[in-house]
Amino acid sequence: MIPRSKDFRRRIMSSPAIRPCECTAPGTLLTSLINLSRTICSYRHKFFGSNKQNAIKLIRQIGILLAFFEELQDRNSDEFSDSIVLVISELHLIFQKILYLLEDCALEGARLFMLMKSEHIANRFRVLIRSVALALEILPLNSMDVSVDVVDYVELVIKQARREKFGNDGEDEEIVNEVKSILSLFDNRIVPDNSKIKRVLDYIGVKSWSLCNKEVKFLDSEIEFEWSNQDKTEVSFLSNLMGLMNYCRCMLFDVVDSEADRQVDECRIETMDCLNPDDFRCPISLEFMFDPVTLVTGQTYERSSIQKWFRAGNLTCPNTGERLKNRELVPNLALRRIIRQYCSKNSIPFPESSKQKPDLTRTIAPGSPIVRNIIMFLAKFLADFLESGTLEEKNRAAFEIKFLSKASLFYRCCLVEIDLIPNLLKLLRSKDNLAQKNAIAAVLNLSKHSKSKKVIAENSGLEAIVHVLMTGYKVESRQFAAGTLFYMASIEKYRKLIAEIPNTLPGLLNLLKDNADRSKKNAMVAIYGLLMHSGNHRKVLSSGAVPLLVNLIETCESEILISDSMEILATLAGKPEGTAAILRSGALNSIMEFLNSCSSITGREYSVSLLVALCLNGGSEVIGVIAKNQTVISSVYSVVSEGTSRGKKKANSLMRVLHEFTELESSNSDSSHLLQDRIVQAW
């Protein structure tokens, strides 16, 4: 009746209820109402962090009505009068609203928010139950062919709806005042007693780190929404709650758990036993599809496999043989989620794709003066743990710093100003692999702050970061180290210093050889950052980076990584020795093949930039090879028409050089010096 996908999402406290269509058969409408009633009754087993009594009373009354609906279902629905159909339709709409309200009251992650809105929620309960009573009063109960007991049940619900007070729960009000008192103490720069805060958390059922973290994530998403609506009052209110829950997460839970998430995953994959895992395999590679995409033909493949198919010059669907009208790849998110759940259940590693980075612009300011005080208190506590705590406490502090510094620019600023970076850097040489991993992840996030780079460099941080890059116990630690070097290399003088550390380039090249895409990506961005200093070009070349980058172009299945490799090679090819190294590796044909098959305009632009640099320093020999490849010329034209202004300029210059070469060749002229002049002019 009202189909709802498992992916259905709505904003909390919204009610997208839909009035049933008038053409819906009465029997179908009644069946849907019964299903709604049963779903509502199932909420009697849920935990409610606030409005507990209101929820229980409402569920009990719906349970009473369910018996009436089920008896009504035994009657001939075609004989229902217009008034009965009208009441069923009205109740269907109301029950949808009730279900949405109960979902919100029981929602993990939104419990503190719903508590603080408890008075408003109680009013909704009152309005909805009275709406049920008004609808039932229209029913011609005396003329309906139902048992006397059922009629009594319905009349009982009507009476209770009139008599019952669906007001704000006294305990809710008491805990709301407790929260306000705690925030007031923070506002006056007084640290509240943890027992007061724990009482609030116990009341709303937040008894683990993961549940507390869910509260933080939910509040953050609400702040983002209200910030976009420019509602400063609501942003301040939500920021206070989020600041409090961040404090609770760090200070009140000694154990970091993932129990709740694990239970959710197990629940979701219970229904997957009937699935055939062979359906999760790519028809091309026969491997599990971790990034499934669908073609215009409706066939699904692993993204890297179908891109490789296209790069080989194929323009058909591998399964059907149908010639493709376009090469658009549509992500199959539903299948990806199912495969991920299957892998989770069967302990199969599932590589996570990079998600779109959140916009942290809104987090520059604290959101309210209370939040400023909360986070400064928290930063001081974490700094003390790093300075004089046990290894376990230091590890926990690094873990929380990692979370806080990633979530907010203001939090990051507070952590930098509290001067905890020197003690955090000491953990990079820890023999505890988890402490090292959390510390380097925290340093990575803090290195994005302008003031932190100088502190890191002055406290031997560059050497410590390279130590993790070269000898980190976990591959994730080495990935974080490479990312940190990229941010440190944004300062000119540090680019030179980083490259002078003996193990920097060997460490980055080792990471480039790793099987994980993230390892390759982070290694390449760090190398690119170092190349921003011209004096590092020769060091990168002598380190043996070019053969590895060329090998990546020829063997890697990720278009994004190949594009990144093209960008680095284009930078190296800007100097004659770089061009010579690239040409010695025999990369020219691979570069042209990628240009012809690449589906992204960015990748094609990087390829064109590299070819322009090779022409500039490689001369007529290189130009001649390119000019003979008509497919390349077509791909260069696509950049001329679709690329950015910089890409178009590069592509136009390459086209002019290629045309000049063709003209000189046809006239049998000595073209070498003329071509060189033309290339320089075009560049």
GUFITI-798882 format. One line per field, with one value per residue (C-alpha): residue number from 1; residue in three letters; chain; z, x, y. Coordinates in steps of 0.05 Angstrom, whole numbers. Each point is the difference from the previous one (the first is absolute). Layout:
BEGIN
n = (NUM ...)
res = (ALA ...)
chain = (A ...)
pz = (Z ...)
px = (X ...)
py = (Y ...)
//
This chain:
BEGIN
n = (1 2 3 4 5 6 7 8 9 10 11 12 13 14 15 16 17 18 19 20 21 22 23 24 25 26 27 28 29 30 31 32 33 34 35 36 37 38 39 40 41 42 43 44 45 46 47 48 49 50 51 52 53 54 55 56 57 58 59 60 61 62 63 64 65 66 67 68 69 70 71 72 73 74 75 76 77 78 79 80 81 82 83 84 85 86 87 88 89 90 91 92 93 94 95 96 97 98 99 100 101 102 103 104 105 106 107 108 109 110 111 112 113 114 115 116 117 118 119 120 121 122 123 124 125 126 127 128 129 130 131 132 133 134 135 136 137 138 139 140 141 142 143 144 145 146 147 148 149 150 151 152 153 154 155 156 157 158 159 160 161 162 163 164 165 166 167 168 169 170 171 172 173 174 175 176 177 178 179 180 181 182 183 184 185 186 187 188 189 190 191 192 193 194 195 196 197 198 199 200 201 202 203 204 205 206 207 208 209 210 211 212 213 214 215 216 217 218 219 220 221 222 223 224 225 226 227 228 229 230 231 232 233 234 235 236 237 238 239 240 241 242 243 244 245 246 247 248 249 250 251 252 253 254 255 256 257 258 259 260 261 262 263 264 265 266 267 268 269 270 271 272 273 274 275 276 277 278 279 280 281 282 283 284 285 286 287 288 289 290 291 292 293 294 295 296 297 298 299 300 301 302 303 304 305 306 307 308 309 310 311 312 313 314 315 316 317 318 319 320 321 322 323 324 325 326 327 328 329 330 331 332 333 334 335 336 337 338 339 340 341 342 343 344 345 346 347 348 349 350 351 352 353 354 355 356 357 358 359 360 361 362 363 364 365 366 367 368 369 370 371 372 373 374 375 376 377 378 379 380 381 382 383 384 385 386 387 388 389 390 391 392 393 394 395 396 397 398 399 400 401 402 403 404 405 406 407 408 409 410 411 412 413 414 415 416 417 418 419 420 421 422 423 424 425 426 427 428 429 430 431 432 433 434 435 436 437 438 439 440 441 442 443 444 445 446 447 448 449 450 451 452 453 454 455 456 457 458 459 460 461 462 463 464 465 466 467 468 469 470 471 472 473 474 475 476 477 478 479 480 481 482 483 484 485 486 487 488 489 490 491 492 493 494 495 496 497 498 499 500 501 502 503 504 505 506 507 508 509 510 511 512 513 514 515 516 517 518 519 520 521 522 523 524 525 526 527 528 529 530 531 532 533 534 535 536 537 538 539 540 541 542 543 544 545 546 547 548 549 550 551 552 553 554 555 556 557 558 559 560 561 562 563 564 565 566 567 568 569 570 571 572 573 574 575 576 577 578 579 580 581 582 583 584 585 586 587 588 589 590 591 592 593 594 595 596 597 598 599 600 601 602 603 604 605 606 607 608 609 610 611 612 613 614 615 616 617 618 619 620 621 622 623 624 625 626 627 628 629 630 631 632 633 634 635 636 637 638 639 640 641 642 643 644 645 646 647 648 649 650 651 652 653 654 655 656 657 658 659 660 661 662 663 664 665 666 667 668 669 670 671 672 673 674 675 676 677 678 679 680 681 682 683)
res = (MET ILE PRO ARG SER LYS ASP PHE ARG ARG ARG ILE MET SER SER PRO ALA ILE ARG PRO CYS GLU CYS THR ALA PRO GLY THR LEU LEU THR SER LEU ILE ASN LEU SER ARG THR ILE CYS SER TYR ARG HIS LYS PHE PHE GLY SER ASN LYS GLN ASN ALA ILE LYS LEU ILE ARG GLN ILE GLY ILE LEU LEU ALA PHE PHE GLU GLU LEU GLN ASP ARG ASN SER ASP GLU PHE SER ASP SER ILE VAL LEU VAL ILE SER GLU LEU HIS LEU ILE PHE GLN LYS ILE LEU TYR LEU LEU GLU ASP CYS ALA LEU GLU GLY ALA ARG LEU PHE MET LEU MET LYS SER GLU HIS ILE ALA ASN ARG PHE ARG VAL LEU ILE ARG SER VAL ALA LEU ALA LEU GLU ILE LEU PRO LEU ASN SER MET ASP VAL SER VAL ASP VAL VAL ASP TYR VAL GLU LEU VAL ILE LYS GLN ALA ARG ARG GLU LYS PHE GLY ASN ASP GLY GLU ASP GLU GLU ILE VAL ASN GLU VAL LYS SER ILE LEU SER LEU PHE ASP ASN ARG ILE VAL PRO ASP ASN SER LYS ILE LYS ARG VAL LEU ASP TYR ILE GLY VAL LYS SER TRP SER LEU CYS ASN LYS GLU VAL LYS PHE LEU ASP SER GLU ILE GLU PHE GLU TRP SER ASN GLN ASP LYS THR GLU VAL SER PHE LEU SER ASN LEU MET GLY LEU MET ASN TYR CYS ARG CYS MET LEU PHE ASP VAL VAL ASP SER GLU ALA ASP ARG GLN VAL ASP GLU CYS ARG ILE GLU THR MET ASP CYS LEU ASN PRO ASP ASP PHE ARG CYS PRO ILE SER LEU GLU PHE MET PHE ASP PRO VAL THR LEU VAL THR GLY GLN THR TYR GLU ARG SER SER ILE GLN LYS TRP PHE ARG ALA GLY ASN LEU THR CYS PRO ASN THR GLY GLU ARG LEU LYS ASN ARG GLU LEU VAL PRO ASN LEU ALA LEU ARG ARG ILE ILE ARG GLN TYR CYS SER LYS ASN SER ILE PRO PHE PRO GLU SER SER LYS GLN LYS PRO ASP LEU THR ARG THR ILE ALA PRO GLY SER PRO ILE VAL ARG ASN ILE ILE MET PHE LEU ALA LYS PHE LEU ALA ASP PHE LEU GLU SER GLY THR LEU GLU GLU LYS ASN ARG ALA ALA PHE GLU ILE LYS PHE LEU SER LYS ALA SER LEU PHE TYR ARG CYS CYS LEU VAL GLU ILE ASP LEU ILE PRO ASN LEU LEU LYS LEU LEU ARG SER LYS ASP ASN LEU ALA GLN LYS ASN ALA ILE ALA ALA VAL LEU ASN LEU SER LYS HIS SER LYS SER LYS LYS VAL ILE ALA GLU ASN SER GLY LEU GLU ALA ILE VAL HIS VAL LEU MET THR GLY TYR LYS VAL GLU SER ARG GLN PHE ALA ALA GLY THR LEU PHE TYR MET ALA SER ILE GLU LYS TYR ARG LYS LEU ILE ALA GLU ILE PRO ASN THR LEU PRO GLY LEU LEU ASN LEU LEU LYS ASP ASN ALA ASP ARG SER LYS LYS ASN ALA MET VAL ALA ILE TYR GLY LEU LEU MET HIS SER GLY ASN HIS ARG LYS VAL LEU SER SER GLY ALA VAL PRO LEU LEU VAL ASN LEU ILE GLU THR CYS GLU SER GLU ILE LEU ILE SER ASP SER MET GLU ILE LEU ALA THR LEU ALA GLY LYS PRO GLU GLY THR ALA ALA ILE LEU ARG SER GLY ALA LEU ASN SER ILE MET GLU PHE LEU ASN SER CYS SER SER ILE THR GLY ARG GLU TYR SER VAL SER LEU LEU VAL ALA LEU CYS LEU ASN GLY GLY SER GLU VAL ILE GLY VAL ILE ALA LYS ASN GLN THR VAL ILE SER SER VAL TYR SER VAL VAL SER GLU GLY THR SER ARG GLY LYS LYS LYS ALA ASN SER LEU MET ARG VAL LEU HIS GLU PHE THR GLU LEU GLU SER SER ASN SER ASP SER SER HIS LEU LEU GLN ASP ARG ILE VAL GLN ALA TRP)
chain = (A A A A A A A A A A A A A A A A A A A A A A A A A A A A A A A A A A A A A A A A A A A A A A A A A A A A A A A A A A A A A A A A A A A A A A A A A A A A A A A A A A A A A A A A A A A A A A A A A A A A A A A A A A A A A A A A A A A A A A A A A A A A A A A A A A A A A A A A A A A A A A A A A A A A A A A A A A A A A A A A A A A A A A A A A A A A A A A A A A A A A A A A A A A A A A A A A A A A A A A A A A A A A A A A A A A A A A A A A A A A A A A A A A A A A A A A A A A A A A A A A A A A A A A A A A A A A A A A A A A A A A A A A A A A A A A A A A A A A A A A A A A A A A A A A A A A A A A A A A A A A A A A A A A A A A A A A A A A A A A A A A A A A A A A A A A A A A A A A A A A A A A A A A A A A A A A A A A A A A A A A A A A A A A A A A A A A A A A A A A A A A A A A A A A A A A A A A A A A A A A A A A A A A A A A A A A A A A A A A A A A A A A A A A A A A A A A A A A A A A A A A A A A A A A A A A A A A A A A A A A A A A A A A A A A A A A A A A A A A A A A A A A A A A A A A A A A A A A A A A A A A A A A A A A A A A A A A A A A A A A A A A A A A A A A A A A A A A A A A A A A A A A A A A A A A A A A A A A A A A A A A A A A A A A A A A A A A A A A A A A A A A A A A A A A A A A A A A A A A A A A A A A A A A A A A A A A A A A A A A A A A A A A A A A A A A A A A A A A A A A A A A A A A A A A A A A A A A A A A A A A A A A A A A A A A A A A A A A A A A A A A A)
pz = (0 19 -24 38 -23 50 -25 18 37 28 47 72 24 -71 -20 -75 10 -63 -3 -33 -71 -6 -52 49 14 72 13 -22 42 62 -9 -4 63 37 -21 24 66 10 -16 51 52 -11 29 70 3 -20 47 4 27 14 -3 24 32 -59 -49 43 8 -74 -20 49 -30 -71 24 23 -68 -35 25 -29 -68 -3 14 -52 -50 5 -28 -74 -13 -62 46 41 2 -23 73 18 -60 18 72 -22 -49 54 50 -51 -7 75 13 -49 41 64 -28 -22 69 35 -48 21 74 -4 -48 24 -7 9 73 31 -55 10 75 -8 -46 46 14 -74 -12 57 -35 -64 37 28 -68 -34 52 -1 -76 7 47 -47 -58 41 22 -72 -2 2 51 18 -72 -13 2 54 69 60 33 -59 1 73 -16 -52 48 54 -46 -14 74 18 -56 30 72 -4 8 -52 33 12 44 68 -4 -69 26 58 -45 -50 58 19 -71 3 68 -28 -59 47 40 -64 -19 67 -13 53 -14 22 41 -46 42 -21 -73 8 29 -64 -44 40 -6 -75 -6 -26 35 -49 -41 -65 21 24 -67 -36 39 -23 -73 1 32 -50 -58 31 9 -73 -21 46 -19 -74 21 38 64 51 60 -17 -20 68 36 -40 8 75 0 -48 43 61 -35 -26 72 23 -53 19 76 22 -41 13 -54 -74 -26 -66 30 -25 -72 0 23 -54 -53 26 -1 -71 -27 31 -63 -47 9 -60 -47 -49 10 -73 -16 35 -49 -59 -67 -26 58 37 64 52 -22 53 -45 -45 -57 -50 -75 -43 -19 73 11 62 5 46 -17 -11 -44 -47 -4 -19 -53 -28 1 -43 -54 11 -10 14 62 18 20 -56 -55 -12 -26 52 -15 57 51 61 63 52 71 23 73 20 -25 31 68 -5 -19 57 49 -28 8 71 18 -32 24 -71 -3 -33 -25 17 -56 16 21 -18 50 45 -4 65 -14 49 56 0 57 63 -8 69 59 39 -53 3 74 -7 -54 36 63 -41 -37 66 28 -63 3 72 -19 -55 47 62 -13 -8 -69 -2 19 -52 -53 19 -2 -69 -23 24 -29 -67 3 25 -48 -60 18 10 -18 67 38 -40 18 75 -2 -34 47 63 -22 0 -66 30 44 -57 -43 53 -11 -73 24 46 -7 12 -71 19 38 -60 -48 41 10 -73 -20 51 -24 -72 19 41 -55 -41 49 -20 69 10 -56 34 67 -34 -36 61 43 -48 -27 -72 20 43 -57 -48 53 -2 -76 -3 59 20 29 -39 -72 22 41 -60 -42 53 2 -75 5 56 -42 -55 46 29 -71 -10 32 -47 50 26 -70 -3 71 -10 -63 36 52 -27 7 -29 -73 13 48 -51 -55 46 12 -75 -8 51 -27 33 -43 59 10 -72 4 63 -26 -65 33 46 -59 -38 61 2 -75 13 20 -65 36 17 -73 -7 67 -21 -67 31 51 -56 3 -76 -14 57 -25 -71 25 36 -65 -35 54 46 -10 35 -48 57 20 -72 -7 63 -29 -64 39 36 -65 -34 55 -7 -76 7 3 -53 47 20 -72 -13 58 -22 -72 22 38 -65 28 -62 -28 68 9 -67 14 66 -34 -51 52 59 18 43 -29 57 -19 -73 19 41 -58 -48 48 2 -76 -7 48 -36 -67 28 24 -45 -67 -67 17 53 -42 -59 42 27 -68 -31 51 -27 62 44 -43 9 76 1 -37 56 50 -45 1 71 43 49 -26 19 -32 -64 -4 6 -50 -51 5 -11 -60 -32 9 -30 -60 -11 1 -51 -47 5 -11 -63 -28 14 38 53 57 64 14 -26 45 60 -12 -9 64 40 -30 14 71)
px = (0 56 63 62 70 52 38 -57 25 -36 16 -17 -67 -25 -62 -5 -66 -40 -76 -24 -25 -76 2 33 -46 -28 28 70 -5 -21 56 51 -30 7 72 14 -34 43 63 -19 -15 69 29 -22 67 41 39 -24 48 -57 -76 0 -69 -32 29 -23 -71 -7 26 -48 -59 21 4 -72 -22 39 -50 -56 34 15 -73 -21 45 -44 -59 -14 38 -42 -59 37 -38 32 8 38 47 10 19 48 33 7 28 50 27 2 33 55 14 0 50 47 -5 16 58 29 -10 35 55 71 42 -56 -17 29 -31 -69 7 12 -60 -43 -53 -12 -1 -51 -45 5 -21 -60 -21 6 -40 -55 0 -11 -58 -33 6 -30 -60 -24 -5 -72 19 -71 -17 65 2 53 -1 -22 68 35 -49 16 74 -9 -43 53 54 -44 -12 74 21 -45 20 74 50 55 42 74 27 23 65 14 -7 46 55 -8 13 61 28 -13 36 60 5 -7 60 42 -24 29 65 -15 12 -64 4 2 -55 -49 16 -3 -70 -23 34 -30 -69 3 34 68 44 57 51 -33 -69 30 35 -66 -28 59 -10 -74 8 54 -46 -55 48 20 -73 -17 65 -20 -67 37 -39 51 -43 -10 74 20 -48 24 74 -8 -28 53 55 -28 -3 71 21 -39 30 71 -7 -53 15 65 -14 -8 -50 -34 -52 -60 25 19 -70 -32 44 -17 -74 4 36 -46 -43 59 9 -42 43 49 70 15 -48 49 56 18 -15 68 49 -42 20 -47 -25 19 -20 -55 -24 -56 3 -56 -14 -18 60 43 76 56 19 74 -14 -48 47 56 -46 -13 75 13 -42 -65 -64 -50 -32 42 -61 -49 47 -45 36 -4 -33 41 51 -36 12 -56 20 -42 -4 -52 43 62 -34 -22 70 29 -48 17 74 -11 -36 52 62 19 39 -41 39 -37 -4 19 -60 -13 35 -47 -1 32 -9 -58 45 48 -40 -17 -75 -9 42 -19 31 64 6 -18 51 55 -12 1 64 34 -20 26 65 10 -12 53 50 -6 -49 12 12 -73 -22 47 -27 -71 17 30 -62 -46 45 -4 -76 -7 52 -33 -70 9 47 -14 15 65 19 -12 43 57 -2 2 70 -11 36 70 -26 -41 62 35 -53 22 60 -42 8 -75 -28 -69 28 45 -58 -46 56 20 -74 -8 64 -26 -64 36 52 -55 -1 46 32 14 51 52 -11 8 64 31 -12 35 -68 23 50 -52 -51 51 16 -73 0 59 -11 -73 -30 -65 -10 -52 53 46 -57 -15 74 2 -62 32 62 -45 -30 68 26 -49 54 59 56 -28 -2 76 9 -46 37 67 -21 33 -60 -54 2 15 -59 -47 22 -11 -70 -10 14 -53 -62 -50 -25 2 74 15 -44 33 70 -14 -30 61 48 -40 6 76 5 -28 72 40 63 -35 -11 68 -7 -67 29 62 -44 -29 -70 -11 1 -50 -46 3 -13 -61 -26 8 -27 -46 -75 -19 -10 9 67 24 -21 40 61 -8 0 65 34 -23 35 64 -3 4 76 43 26 -71 -22 60 -16 -73 18 52 -54 -40 -61 -21 -48 -31 -12 -35 -42 -24 -17 -43 -37 -6 -72 16 19 49 39 2 26 57 17 1 44 49 2 12 59 28 -6 35 60 -3 -4 -21 9 -54 -45 4 -25 -58 -19 -7 -53 -66 -38 44 -15 -75 10 40 -58 -47 42 -2 -76 -14 61 15 31 70 -15 -26 63 45 -42 0 76 8 -47 39 66 -29 -29 66 36 -48 8 76 2 -43 46 62 31 53 -49 42 17 -67 -37 39 -16 -74 -2 31 -49 -59 22)
py = (0 48 -34 22 -18 -21 61 46 62 59 56 -12 28 4 -39 -15 -36 -12 -1 -65 6 3 -56 -49 -59 0 -70 21 63 -39 -51 56 32 -66 -6 70 -15 -63 39 53 -54 -30 64 -22 -37 62 45 72 52 48 3 -73 2 36 -51 -59 28 13 -68 -33 36 -19 -72 4 26 -55 -51 41 6 -74 -17 50 -35 -62 39 13 64 15 13 53 65 65 22 -63 7 74 -18 -56 49 54 -50 -24 70 11 -67 17 63 -40 -50 56 31 -66 -12 67 -12 -67 22 -15 62 50 -13 63 42 -32 9 74 4 -44 53 11 -76 -9 50 -42 -62 38 26 -68 -40 52 -4 -76 12 51 -49 -57 42 1 -76 -27 -53 -19 -19 -37 -75 -8 -31 40 -9 32 58 9 1 55 42 -11 29 60 13 -10 47 54 -14 -18 56 -7 54 9 -56 26 -40 27 70 -14 -28 58 48 -42 8 75 3 -38 48 59 -25 -5 70 24 -38 -51 -74 -38 -63 -61 -33 55 -12 -76 6 33 -53 -57 30 4 -68 24 -51 -12 39 -20 24 65 7 -10 58 43 -20 13 69 17 -16 43 58 -5 4 59 35 -3 30 55 -14 25 -14 -73 -7 26 -47 -61 20 1 -70 -25 31 -35 -67 7 13 -61 -45 19 4 -50 -63 -38 -52 16 -51 -15 -47 38 5 -73 -20 42 -33 -69 17 25 -60 -52 1 -11 -75 -14 42 -31 31 -14 56 47 -15 44 -35 25 -13 -53 36 31 68 51 59 -27 45 -11 15 26 -73 -15 -45 10 -5 19 72 -13 -61 35 60 -47 -30 70 17 -61 33 -39 39 -56 -31 -62 -41 17 21 60 63 54 67 30 -24 30 -41 4 -22 -60 21 -52 -58 30 3 -73 -23 40 -34 -68 14 24 -64 -45 39 20 66 55 61 64 51 71 40 72 44 39 76 23 74 4 -26 59 31 -39 9 31 25 -63 -44 40 -14 -74 -13 39 -41 -64 20 14 -69 -34 39 -22 -73 6 31 -43 -56 -74 -28 -21 71 30 -46 18 74 -7 -37 55 55 -36 3 71 30 -32 23 75 56 33 -64 -6 71 -12 -64 36 60 -45 -21 -75 -13 -12 -56 -28 -3 -43 -54 -7 -39 -44 -75 -7 -4 26 60 16 -6 46 50 6 6 57 34 -5 37 52 12 32 58 58 8 -74 -9 43 -36 -68 20 32 -62 -49 -19 -8 -54 -34 0 -30 -52 -22 3 -47 -46 8 -63 7 18 52 34 5 27 54 18 12 43 40 13 27 52 17 9 57 44 13 -9 -66 -30 6 -26 -60 -22 5 -52 -64 -47 47 -20 -75 0 32 -47 -60 25 10 -75 -20 -35 48 58 47 -15 18 62 27 -15 37 62 4 -6 53 46 -9 15 70 15 -2 -23 -66 -21 -33 -35 -30 -21 -32 -37 -42 28 3 -75 -11 54 -27 -70 26 30 -66 -47 39 -6 64 58 50 -28 -1 73 18 -36 39 65 -17 -23 64 40 -42 5 76 -9 -35 -53 -16 -8 -45 -45 -7 -15 -51 -37 -8 35 39 -53 -12 74 5 -62 29 66 -37 -42 47 17 62 67 10 -62 21 69 -30 -45 59 40 -58 -7 75 -4 -61 36 61 -38 -62 35 -26 -73 3 45 -47 -59 40 31 -69 -20 27 -24 44 60 -13 -5 65 34 -23 38 61 -2 -25 17 55 65 -26 -68 32 43 -62 -40 57 7 -75 1 57 -37 -64 37 36 -67 -29 60 -2 -75 5 55 -43 59 -6 8 -6 73 26 -49 20 73 -17 -40 56 50 -46 -12)
//
